[in-house]
Amino acid sequence: MRVIINCAMSADGKIALRTRRQTQISNEEDKLRVHKLRNSVDAILVGIETVLSDDPKLTVNTKYVKKPRHPIRIVLDSSGRTPRSARVLDGTSETLIVTNERCRRTFPNAETIRCGRRQVDLHRLIPLLARRGVRRLLVEGGSKVIWSFLESRLADEVNIFVGSMAIGGERAPTPAGGAGAPDEKSIVALRLKNMKAVGSGVLLTYEVVK
Ligand SMILES: NC(=O)c1ccc[n+]([C@@H]2O[C@H](COP(=O)([O-])OP(=O)(O)OC[C@H]3O[C@@H](n4cnc5c(N)ncnc54)[C@H](OP(=O)(O)O)[C@@H]3O)[C@@H](O)[C@H]2O)c1
């Protein structure tokens, strides 16, 4: 399976406000690129904190893609905190809420997959998704989930759109958060594959060195 990370950060390396609330970083050209990318994958994955702070719909917008495919929506949510009102549960496309093995919650318009003892075990999840026909997985964040995919070396590609703005704030999230590399040998090496101007911003594309 090819795992593609995509996120938008400010020029000072932040992906949201210090309150962790979403802010507009992408421009119109980048949104077009992201919706085309979403349309090219089999599933789009985010962490529960992104659902709680941004309430994303995780669908392909017909404004950008005329006849969208409907990638599966996936939320990593160990203890089942996804609110019933979340937009990912609106029934517009197939949705998987991935919890740990102890969680008993079920969700309207979504299937629950139980995988892992505490947090979701990504090494077990990937083959489960592959068996469901997922060949291309888009990881859209947030910070902790992106770090998990990088540190486990399960991600293959990283796309970072750099918007022309500074958000600041020591506590504002960055593209990769979580526990971070404890030492130099745990740092994840990336190989720059491409960089290009996208409207007023820049798109950086990296391959993860494994
Ligand atoms: N600019 C962008 O492109 C962009 C895109 C998306 C999000 N964001 C921003 O990112 C922020 C949210 O990021 P975040 O780091 O707080 O949270 P997150 O990565 O969205 O979600 C993290 C949570 O997912 C759950 N999880 C389950 N299994 C996991 C695993 N194996 N690895 C990691 N997490 C796992 C954990 O909660 P449980 O233990 O409860 O399961 C964990 O705390 C928001 O501010 C949002 O606006 C920005």
The ligand as an ORCA input file, in Angstrom:
! r2SCAN-3c Opt
* xyz 0 1
  N      -3.038     22.175      8.406
  C      -3.328     20.926      8.186
  O      -3.038     20.390      7.104
  C      -4.007     20.136      9.241
  C      -4.619     18.923      8.902
  C      -5.225     18.171      9.927
  C      -5.217     18.640     11.229
  N      -4.631     19.821     11.505
  C      -4.588     20.304     12.897
  O      -3.973     19.305     13.707
  C      -4.440     19.452     15.049
  C      -4.830     18.089     15.573
  O      -3.660     17.298     15.632
  P      -3.295     16.499     16.952
  O      -1.883     16.116     16.860
  O      -3.763     17.266     18.134
  O      -4.244     15.238     16.874
  P      -4.541     14.145     15.716
  O      -3.257     13.681     15.147
  O      -5.602     14.652     14.820
  O      -5.208     12.994     16.592
  C      -4.412     12.348     17.549
  C      -5.217     11.346     18.313
  O      -5.545     10.228     17.492
  C      -5.674      9.105     18.317
  N      -4.862      7.982     17.846
  C      -5.263      6.687     17.842
  N      -4.301      5.894     17.393
  C      -3.238      6.680     17.115
  C      -1.938      6.415     16.645
  N      -1.534      5.165     16.334
  N      -1.089      7.429     16.490
  C      -1.472      8.694     16.781
  N      -2.691      9.020     17.237
  C      -3.581      8.017     17.406
  C      -5.192      9.508     19.732
  O      -6.319      9.811     20.527
  P      -6.998      8.609     21.359
  O      -5.919      8.075     22.252
  O      -8.157      9.194     22.047
  O      -7.373      7.607     20.321
  C      -4.432     10.768     19.461
  O      -4.391     11.650     20.558
  C      -5.603     20.415     15.005
  O      -5.146     21.663     15.475
  C      -5.942     20.514     13.523
  O      -6.467     21.788     13.168
  C      -4.041     20.583     10.556
*
